Amino acid sequence: MRKLLIATALSAFATSALAGGYVAPVVEAAPVVVAKSSSSSGIWIPIAILVLIGLAVSHHGHDENRG
């Protein structure tokens, strides 16, 4: 009977000691600011180059026919 009483007391103590369990600490990450690049502004340079090449080719063809 004495062993049963000791076992009951130990089991009651063990369950109440571990009742809360382990809670992992929550670490909040710092906010990251990402610069958004505008894709429409980068397309003007290639378009301008194509227009200039087109103008140069078209003027070059007109100069040869006049001579």
PyMOL Python script that loads the backbone (N, CA, C, O; Angstrom):
from pymol import cmd

cmd.read_pdbstr("""\
ATOM      1  N   MET A   1       0.818  -1.186   0.000  1.00  0.00           N
ATOM      2  CA  MET A   1       0.000   0.000   0.000  1.00  0.00           C
ATOM      3  C   MET A   1       0.870   1.262   0.000  1.00  0.00           C
ATOM      4  O   MET A   1       0.528   2.275  -0.609  1.00  0.00           O
ATOM      5  N   ARG A   2       1.970   1.170   0.680  1.00  0.00           N
ATOM      6  CA  ARG A   2       2.859   2.303   0.784  1.00  0.00           C
ATOM      7  C   ARG A   2       3.481   2.616  -0.577  1.00  0.00           C
ATOM      8  O   ARG A   2       3.630   3.784  -0.937  1.00  0.00           O
ATOM      9  N   LYS A   3       3.844   1.580  -1.333  1.00  0.00           N
ATOM     10  CA  LYS A   3       4.424   1.777  -2.661  1.00  0.00           C
ATOM     11  C   LYS A   3       3.400   2.403  -3.604  1.00  0.00           C
ATOM     12  O   LYS A   3       3.746   3.247  -4.430  1.00  0.00           O
ATOM     13  N   LEU A   4       2.164   1.997  -3.482  1.00  0.00           N
ATOM     14  CA  LEU A   4       1.098   2.549  -4.308  1.00  0.00           C
ATOM     15  C   LEU A   4       0.897   4.028  -3.996  1.00  0.00           C
ATOM     16  O   LEU A   4       0.695   4.820  -4.917  1.00  0.00           O
ATOM     17  N   LEU A   5       0.945   4.407  -2.772  1.00  0.00           N
ATOM     18  CA  LEU A   5       0.797   5.795  -2.362  1.00  0.00           C
ATOM     19  C   LEU A   5       1.964   6.643  -2.877  1.00  0.00           C
ATOM     20  O   LEU A   5       1.750   7.765  -3.338  1.00  0.00           O
ATOM     21  N   ILE A   6       3.182   6.127  -2.806  1.00  0.00           N
ATOM     22  CA  ILE A   6       4.362   6.840  -3.298  1.00  0.00           C
ATOM     23  C   ILE A   6       4.293   6.981  -4.816  1.00  0.00           C
ATOM     24  O   ILE A   6       4.609   8.042  -5.354  1.00  0.00           O
ATOM     25  N   ALA A   7       3.886   5.927  -5.504  1.00  0.00           N
ATOM     26  CA  ALA A   7       3.777   5.964  -6.963  1.00  0.00           C
ATOM     27  C   ALA A   7       2.722   6.966  -7.401  1.00  0.00           C
ATOM     28  O   ALA A   7       2.923   7.684  -8.381  1.00  0.00           O
ATOM     29  N   THR A   8       1.606   7.026  -6.694  1.00  0.00           N
ATOM     30  CA  THR A   8       0.541   7.971  -7.020  1.00  0.00           C
ATOM     31  C   THR A   8       1.011   9.409  -6.783  1.00  0.00           C
ATOM     32  O   THR A   8       0.722  10.289  -7.593  1.00  0.00           O
ATOM     33  N   ALA A   9       1.705   9.650  -5.723  1.00  0.00           N
ATOM     34  CA  ALA A   9       2.195  10.989  -5.418  1.00  0.00           C
ATOM     35  C   ALA A   9       3.225  11.433  -6.451  1.00  0.00           C
ATOM     36  O   ALA A   9       3.201  12.579  -6.899  1.00  0.00           O
ATOM     37  N   LEU A  10       4.120  10.539  -6.826  1.00  0.00           N
ATOM     38  CA  LEU A  10       5.136  10.882  -7.833  1.00  0.00           C
ATOM     39  C   LEU A  10       4.509  11.137  -9.202  1.00  0.00           C
ATOM     40  O   LEU A  10       4.914  12.060  -9.909  1.00  0.00           O
ATOM     41  N   SER A  11       3.531  10.330  -9.573  1.00  0.00           N
ATOM     42  CA  SER A  11       2.894  10.530 -10.876  1.00  0.00           C
ATOM     43  C   SER A  11       2.098  11.828 -10.889  1.00  0.00           C
ATOM     44  O   SER A  11       2.058  12.512 -11.912  1.00  0.00           O
ATOM     45  N   ALA A  12       1.471  12.177  -9.787  1.00  0.00           N
ATOM     46  CA  ALA A  12       0.724  13.437  -9.711  1.00  0.00           C
ATOM     47  C   ALA A  12       1.679  14.622  -9.792  1.00  0.00           C
ATOM     48  O   ALA A  12       1.378  15.618 -10.450  1.00  0.00           O
ATOM     49  N   PHE A  13       2.813  14.521  -9.135  1.00  0.00           N
ATOM     50  CA  PHE A  13       3.801  15.592  -9.181  1.00  0.00           C
ATOM     51  C   PHE A  13       4.389  15.736 -10.586  1.00  0.00           C
ATOM     52  O   PHE A  13       4.584  16.855 -11.061  1.00  0.00           O
ATOM     53  N   ALA A  14       4.672  14.622 -11.248  1.00  0.00           N
ATOM     54  CA  ALA A  14       5.282  14.660 -12.576  1.00  0.00           C
ATOM     55  C   ALA A  14       4.317  15.240 -13.609  1.00  0.00           C
ATOM     56  O   ALA A  14       4.736  16.010 -14.474  1.00  0.00           O
ATOM     57  N   THR A  15       3.056  14.891 -13.535  1.00  0.00           N
ATOM     58  CA  THR A  15       2.103  15.405 -14.526  1.00  0.00           C
ATOM     59  C   THR A  15       1.846  16.894 -14.318  1.00  0.00           C
ATOM     60  O   THR A  15       1.682  17.621 -15.298  1.00  0.00           O
ATOM     61  N   SER A  16       1.805  17.366 -13.093  1.00  0.00           N
ATOM     62  CA  SER A  16       1.568  18.791 -12.872  1.00  0.00           C
ATOM     63  C   SER A  16       2.808  19.611 -13.197  1.00  0.00           C
ATOM     64  O   SER A  16       2.687  20.779 -13.565  1.00  0.00           O
ATOM     65  N   ALA A  17       3.994  19.030 -13.073  1.00  0.00           N
ATOM     66  CA  ALA A  17       5.225  19.751 -13.383  1.00  0.00           C
ATOM     67  C   ALA A  17       5.386  19.932 -14.884  1.00  0.00           C
ATOM     68  O   ALA A  17       5.952  20.932 -15.326  1.00  0.00           O
ATOM     69  N   LEU A  18       4.906  18.996 -15.663  1.00  0.00           N
ATOM     70  CA  LEU A  18       5.058  19.048 -17.119  1.00  0.00           C
ATOM     71  C   LEU A  18       3.770  19.458 -17.833  1.00  0.00           C
ATOM     72  O   LEU A  18       3.673  19.322 -19.053  1.00  0.00           O
ATOM     73  N   ALA A  19       2.802  19.949 -17.105  1.00  0.00           N
ATOM     74  CA  ALA A  19       1.508  20.260 -17.700  1.00  0.00           C
ATOM     75  C   ALA A  19       1.595  21.382 -18.724  1.00  0.00           C
ATOM     76  O   ALA A  19       0.884  21.354 -19.729  1.00  0.00           O
ATOM     77  N   GLY A  20       2.452  22.368 -18.487  1.00  0.00           N
ATOM     78  CA  GLY A  20       2.539  23.496 -19.410  1.00  0.00           C
ATOM     79  C   GLY A  20       3.267  23.146 -20.686  1.00  0.00           C
ATOM     80  O   GLY A  20       2.947  23.695 -21.741  1.00  0.00           O
ATOM     81  N   GLY A  21       4.223  22.263 -20.627  1.00  0.00           N
ATOM     82  CA  GLY A  21       4.995  21.892 -21.798  1.00  0.00           C
ATOM     83  C   GLY A  21       5.965  22.987 -22.193  1.00  0.00           C
ATOM     84  O   GLY A  21       6.048  24.024 -21.534  1.00  0.00           O
ATOM     85  N   TYR A  22       6.689  22.755 -23.260  1.00  0.00           N
ATOM     86  CA  TYR A  22       7.685  23.701 -23.740  1.00  0.00           C
ATOM     87  C   TYR A  22       7.060  24.590 -24.807  1.00  0.00           C
ATOM     88  O   TYR A  22       6.435  24.097 -25.746  1.00  0.00           O
ATOM     89  N   VAL A  23       7.227  25.878 -24.661  1.00  0.00           N
ATOM     90  CA  VAL A  23       6.733  26.832 -25.647  1.00  0.00           C
ATOM     91  C   VAL A  23       7.942  27.513 -26.265  1.00  0.00           C
ATOM     92  O   VAL A  23       8.724  28.161 -25.570  1.00  0.00           O
ATOM     93  N   ALA A  24       8.091  27.360 -27.586  1.00  0.00           N
ATOM     94  CA  ALA A  24       9.222  27.966 -28.285  1.00  0.00           C
ATOM     95  C   ALA A  24       9.061  29.481 -28.319  1.00  0.00           C
ATOM     96  O   ALA A  24       7.958  29.975 -28.552  1.00  0.00           O
ATOM     97  N   PRO A  25      10.134  30.223 -28.093  1.00  0.00           N
ATOM     98  CA  PRO A  25      10.037  31.679 -28.154  1.00  0.00           C
ATOM     99  C   PRO A  25       9.781  32.146 -29.587  1.00  0.00           C
ATOM    100  O   PRO A  25      10.327  31.589 -30.540  1.00  0.00           O
ATOM    101  N   VAL A  26       8.949  33.168 -29.723  1.00  0.00           N
ATOM    102  CA  VAL A  26       8.606  33.706 -31.037  1.00  0.00           C
ATOM    103  C   VAL A  26       9.502  34.913 -31.300  1.00  0.00           C
ATOM    104  O   VAL A  26       9.507  35.882 -30.542  1.00  0.00           O
ATOM    105  N   VAL A  27      10.251  34.830 -32.382  1.00  0.00           N
ATOM    106  CA  VAL A  27      11.149  35.924 -32.756  1.00  0.00           C
ATOM    107  C   VAL A  27      10.589  36.568 -34.016  1.00  0.00           C
ATOM    108  O   VAL A  27      10.434  35.912 -35.046  1.00  0.00           O
ATOM    109  N   GLU A  28      10.290  37.849 -33.926  1.00  0.00           N
ATOM    110  CA  GLU A  28       9.740  38.544 -35.083  1.00  0.00           C
ATOM    111  C   GLU A  28      10.880  39.018 -35.980  1.00  0.00           C
ATOM    112  O   GLU A  28      11.860  39.592 -35.505  1.00  0.00           O
ATOM    113  N   ALA A  29      10.742  38.774 -37.266  1.00  0.00           N
ATOM    114  CA  ALA A  29      11.760  39.184 -38.234  1.00  0.00           C
ATOM    115  C   ALA A  29      11.613  40.669 -38.537  1.00  0.00           C
ATOM    116  O   ALA A  29      10.508  41.211 -38.546  1.00  0.00           O
ATOM    117  N   ALA A  30      12.734  41.309 -38.782  1.00  0.00           N
ATOM    118  CA  ALA A  30      12.712  42.727 -39.137  1.00  0.00           C
ATOM    119  C   ALA A  30      12.135  42.886 -40.542  1.00  0.00           C
ATOM    120  O   ALA A  30      12.419  42.061 -41.410  1.00  0.00           O
ATOM    121  N   PRO A  31      11.337  43.921 -40.789  1.00  0.00           N
ATOM    122  CA  PRO A  31      10.768  44.106 -42.126  1.00  0.00           C
ATOM    123  C   PRO A  31      11.858  44.422 -43.151  1.00  0.00           C
ATOM    124  O   PRO A  31      12.807  45.155 -42.870  1.00  0.00           O
ATOM    125  N   VAL A  32      11.696  43.854 -44.337  1.00  0.00           N
ATOM    126  CA  VAL A  32      12.654  44.058 -45.418  1.00  0.00           C
ATOM    127  C   VAL A  32      12.001  44.947 -46.463  1.00  0.00           C
ATOM    128  O   VAL A  32      10.914  44.642 -46.952  1.00  0.00           O
ATOM    129  N   VAL A  33      12.661  46.045 -46.804  1.00  0.00           N
ATOM    130  CA  VAL A  33      12.144  46.984 -47.791  1.00  0.00           C
ATOM    131  C   VAL A  33      12.776  46.657 -49.138  1.00  0.00           C
ATOM    132  O   VAL A  33      13.999  46.654 -49.274  1.00  0.00           O
ATOM    133  N   VAL A  34      11.940  46.385 -50.126  1.00  0.00           N
ATOM    134  CA  VAL A  34      12.413  46.042 -51.459  1.00  0.00           C
ATOM    135  C   VAL A  34      12.051  47.181 -52.397  1.00  0.00           C
ATOM    136  O   VAL A  34      10.888  47.573 -52.496  1.00  0.00           O
ATOM    137  N   ALA A  35      13.052  47.705 -53.079  1.00  0.00           N
ATOM    138  CA  ALA A  35      12.805  48.789 -54.030  1.00  0.00           C
ATOM    139  C   ALA A  35      12.213  48.199 -55.302  1.00  0.00           C
ATOM    140  O   ALA A  35      12.777  47.278 -55.893  1.00  0.00           O
ATOM    141  N   LYS A  36      11.096  48.726 -55.709  1.00  0.00           N
ATOM    142  CA  LYS A  36      10.421  48.235 -56.903  1.00  0.00           C
ATOM    143  C   LYS A  36      10.948  49.016 -58.102  1.00  0.00           C
ATOM    144  O   LYS A  36      10.871  50.243 -58.147  1.00  0.00           O
ATOM    145  N   SER A  37      11.482  48.282 -59.067  1.00  0.00           N
ATOM    146  CA  SER A  37      11.999  48.953 -60.256  1.00  0.00           C
ATOM    147  C   SER A  37      10.908  49.040 -61.314  1.00  0.00           C
ATOM    148  O   SER A  37      10.096  48.127 -61.466  1.00  0.00           O
ATOM    149  N   SER A  38      10.904  50.121 -62.023  1.00  0.00           N
ATOM    150  CA  SER A  38       9.920  50.330 -63.072  1.00  0.00           C
ATOM    151  C   SER A  38      10.463  49.773 -64.378  1.00  0.00           C
ATOM    152  O   SER A  38      11.507  50.217 -64.856  1.00  0.00           O
ATOM    153  N   SER A  39       9.770  48.813 -64.951  1.00  0.00           N
ATOM    154  CA  SER A  39      10.251  48.185 -66.178  1.00  0.00           C
ATOM    155  C   SER A  39       9.957  49.043 -67.407  1.00  0.00           C
ATOM    156  O   SER A  39      10.600  48.873 -68.442  1.00  0.00           O
ATOM    157  N   SER A  40       8.995  49.962 -67.309  1.00  0.00           N
ATOM    158  CA  SER A  40       8.649  50.771 -68.477  1.00  0.00           C
ATOM    159  C   SER A  40       9.717  51.819 -68.771  1.00  0.00           C
ATOM    160  O   SER A  40       9.870  52.226 -69.923  1.00  0.00           O
ATOM    161  N   SER A  41      10.459  52.267 -67.759  1.00  0.00           N
ATOM    162  CA  SER A  41      11.473  53.289 -68.004  1.00  0.00           C
ATOM    163  C   SER A  41      12.696  52.706 -68.704  1.00  0.00           C
ATOM    164  O   SER A  41      13.405  53.438 -69.394  1.00  0.00           O
ATOM    165  N   GLY A  42      12.960  51.437 -68.550  1.00  0.00           N
ATOM    166  CA  GLY A  42      14.117  50.820 -69.162  1.00  0.00           C
ATOM    167  C   GLY A  42      13.927  50.476 -70.624  1.00  0.00           C
ATOM    168  O   GLY A  42      14.898  50.118 -71.290  1.00  0.00           O
ATOM    169  N   ILE A  43      12.734  50.568 -71.146  1.00  0.00           N
ATOM    170  CA  ILE A  43      12.481  50.180 -72.532  1.00  0.00           C
ATOM    171  C   ILE A  43      12.702  51.344 -73.494  1.00  0.00           C
ATOM    172  O   ILE A  43      12.798  51.122 -74.701  1.00  0.00           O
ATOM    173  N   TRP A  44      12.784  52.573 -73.000  1.00  0.00           N
ATOM    174  CA  TRP A  44      12.935  53.729 -73.884  1.00  0.00           C
ATOM    175  C   TRP A  44      14.282  53.754 -74.592  1.00  0.00           C
ATOM    176  O   TRP A  44      14.358  54.179 -75.745  1.00  0.00           O
ATOM    177  N   ILE A  45      15.326  53.317 -73.945  1.00  0.00           N
ATOM    178  CA  ILE A  45      16.654  53.344 -74.569  1.00  0.00           C
ATOM    179  C   ILE A  45      16.731  52.385 -75.764  1.00  0.00           C
ATOM    180  O   ILE A  45      17.196  52.802 -76.824  1.00  0.00           O
ATOM    181  N   PRO A  46      16.302  51.130 -75.647  1.00  0.00           N
ATOM    182  CA  PRO A  46      16.329  50.267 -76.832  1.00  0.00           C
ATOM    183  C   PRO A  46      15.421  50.758 -77.965  1.00  0.00           C
ATOM    184  O   PRO A  46      15.761  50.613 -79.139  1.00  0.00           O
ATOM    185  N   ILE A  47      14.266  51.337 -77.617  1.00  0.00           N
ATOM    186  CA  ILE A  47      13.368  51.862 -78.657  1.00  0.00           C
ATOM    187  C   ILE A  47      14.035  53.037 -79.372  1.00  0.00           C
ATOM    188  O   ILE A  47      13.961  53.140 -80.597  1.00  0.00           O
ATOM    189  N   ALA A  48      14.686  53.922 -78.612  1.00  0.00           N
ATOM    190  CA  ALA A  48      15.364  55.068 -79.226  1.00  0.00           C
ATOM    191  C   ALA A  48      16.502  54.602 -80.130  1.00  0.00           C
ATOM    192  O   ALA A  48      16.708  55.175 -81.199  1.00  0.00           O
ATOM    193  N   ILE A  49      17.234  53.588 -79.725  1.00  0.00           N
ATOM    194  CA  ILE A  49      18.326  53.054 -80.558  1.00  0.00           C
ATOM    195  C   ILE A  49      17.772  52.473 -81.847  1.00  0.00           C
ATOM    196  O   ILE A  49      18.336  52.699 -82.917  1.00  0.00           O
ATOM    197  N   LEU A  50      16.671  51.725 -81.762  1.00  0.00           N
ATOM    198  CA  LEU A  50      16.066  51.152 -82.977  1.00  0.00           C
ATOM    199  C   LEU A  50      15.564  52.240 -83.918  1.00  0.00           C
ATOM    200  O   LEU A  50      15.711  52.123 -85.135  1.00  0.00           O
ATOM    201  N   VAL A  51      14.972  53.298 -83.363  1.00  0.00           N
ATOM    202  CA  VAL A  51      14.489  54.397 -84.201  1.00  0.00           C
ATOM    203  C   VAL A  51      15.656  55.083 -84.893  1.00  0.00           C
ATOM    204  O   VAL A  51      15.581  55.384 -86.084  1.00  0.00           O
ATOM    205  N   LEU A  52      16.749  55.335 -84.146  1.00  0.00           N
ATOM    206  CA  LEU A  52      17.922  55.973 -84.744  1.00  0.00           C
ATOM    207  C   LEU A  52      18.549  55.113 -85.835  1.00  0.00           C
ATOM    208  O   LEU A  52      18.971  55.633 -86.868  1.00  0.00           O
ATOM    209  N   ILE A  53      18.613  53.809 -85.616  1.00  0.00           N
ATOM    210  CA  ILE A  53      19.141  52.902 -86.649  1.00  0.00           C
ATOM    211  C   ILE A  53      18.238  52.921 -87.871  1.00  0.00           C
ATOM    212  O   ILE A  53      18.713  52.939 -89.006  1.00  0.00           O
ATOM    213  N   GLY A  54      16.922  52.917 -87.630  1.00  0.00           N
ATOM    214  CA  GLY A  54      15.979  52.972 -88.748  1.00  0.00           C
ATOM    215  C   GLY A  54      16.110  54.253 -89.542  1.00  0.00           C
ATOM    216  O   GLY A  54      16.065  54.228 -90.772  1.00  0.00           O
ATOM    217  N   LEU A  55      16.272  55.381 -88.852  1.00  0.00           N
ATOM    218  CA  LEU A  55      16.455  56.659 -89.542  1.00  0.00           C
ATOM    219  C   LEU A  55      17.765  56.694 -90.317  1.00  0.00           C
ATOM    220  O   LEU A  55      17.813  57.208 -91.434  1.00  0.00           O
ATOM    221  N   ALA A  56      18.815  56.158 -89.737  1.00  0.00           N
ATOM    222  CA  ALA A  56      20.109  56.153 -90.417  1.00  0.00           C
ATOM    223  C   ALA A  56      20.069  55.294 -91.671  1.00  0.00           C
ATOM    224  O   ALA A  56      20.629  55.673 -92.699  1.00  0.00           O
ATOM    225  N   VAL A  57      19.421  54.156 -91.598  1.00  0.00           N
ATOM    226  CA  VAL A  57      19.328  53.277 -92.768  1.00  0.00           C
ATOM    227  C   VAL A  57      18.456  53.913 -93.839  1.00  0.00           C
ATOM    228  O   VAL A  57      18.785  53.836 -95.023  1.00  0.00           O
ATOM    229  N   SER A  58      17.350  54.541 -93.448  1.00  0.00           N
ATOM    230  CA  SER A  58      16.462  55.129 -94.444  1.00  0.00           C
ATOM    231  C   SER A  58      17.110  56.352 -95.108  1.00  0.00           C
ATOM    232  O   SER A  58      16.925  56.548 -96.309  1.00  0.00           O
ATOM    233  N   HIS A  59      17.851  57.169 -94.383  1.00  0.00           N
ATOM    234  CA  HIS A  59      18.537  58.314 -94.984  1.00  0.00           C
ATOM    235  C   HIS A  59      19.694  57.866 -95.865  1.00  0.00           C
ATOM    236  O   HIS A  59      19.978  58.500 -96.881  1.00  0.00           O
ATOM    237  N   HIS A  60      20.345  56.815 -95.499  1.00  0.00           N
ATOM    238  CA  HIS A  60      21.470  56.317 -96.292  1.00  0.00           C
ATOM    239  C   HIS A  60      20.977  55.832 -97.656  1.00  0.00           C
ATOM    240  O   HIS A  60      21.653  56.036 -98.663  1.00  0.00           O
ATOM    241  N   GLY A  61      19.829  55.204 -97.696  1.00  0.00           N
ATOM    242  CA  GLY A  61      19.276  54.729 -98.958  1.00  0.00           C
ATOM    243  C   GLY A  61      18.855  55.885 -99.860  1.00  0.00           C
ATOM    244  O   GLY A  61      18.998  55.779-101.078  1.00  0.00           O
ATOM    245  N   HIS A  62      18.347  56.969 -99.317  1.00  0.00           N
ATOM    246  CA  HIS A  62      17.919  58.127-100.109  1.00  0.00           C
ATOM    247  C   HIS A  62      19.126  58.867-100.703  1.00  0.00           C
ATOM    248  O   HIS A  62      19.037  59.392-101.813  1.00  0.00           O
ATOM    249  N   ASP A  63      20.235  58.915 -99.989  1.00  0.00           N
ATOM    250  CA  ASP A  63      21.419  59.616-100.505  1.00  0.00           C
ATOM    251  C   ASP A  63      22.006  58.927-101.717  1.00  0.00           C
ATOM    252  O   ASP A  63      22.513  59.607-102.609  1.00  0.00           O
ATOM    253  N   GLU A  64      21.960  57.620-101.788  1.00  0.00           N
ATOM    254  CA  GLU A  64      22.526  56.891-102.913  1.00  0.00           C
ATOM    255  C   GLU A  64      21.681  57.070-104.168  1.00  0.00           C
ATOM    256  O   GLU A  64      22.237  57.117-105.265  1.00  0.00           O
ATOM    257  N   ASN A  65      20.354  57.173-104.048  1.00  0.00           N
ATOM    258  CA  ASN A  65      19.488  57.290-105.210  1.00  0.00           C
ATOM    259  C   ASN A  65      19.550  58.670-105.823  1.00  0.00           C
ATOM    260  O   ASN A  65      19.243  58.793-107.008  1.00  0.00           O
ATOM    261  N   ARG A  66      19.923  59.717-105.109  1.00  0.00           N
ATOM    262  CA  ARG A  66      19.943  61.075-105.629  1.00  0.00           C
ATOM    263  C   ARG A  66      21.159  61.324-106.515  1.00  0.00           C
ATOM    264  O   ARG A  66      21.100  62.194-107.383  1.00  0.00           O
ATOM    265  N   GLY A  67      22.220  60.619-106.337  1.00  0.00           N
ATOM    266  CA  GLY A  67      23.448  60.922-107.023  1.00  0.00           C
ATOM    267  C   GLY A  67      23.465  60.617-108.448  1.00  0.00           C
ATOM    268  O   GLY A  67      24.475  60.843-109.115  1.00  0.00           O
TER     269      GLY A  67
END
""", "prot")
cmd.dss("prot")
cmd.show_as("cartoon", "prot")
cmd.util.cbc("prot")
cmd.orient("prot")
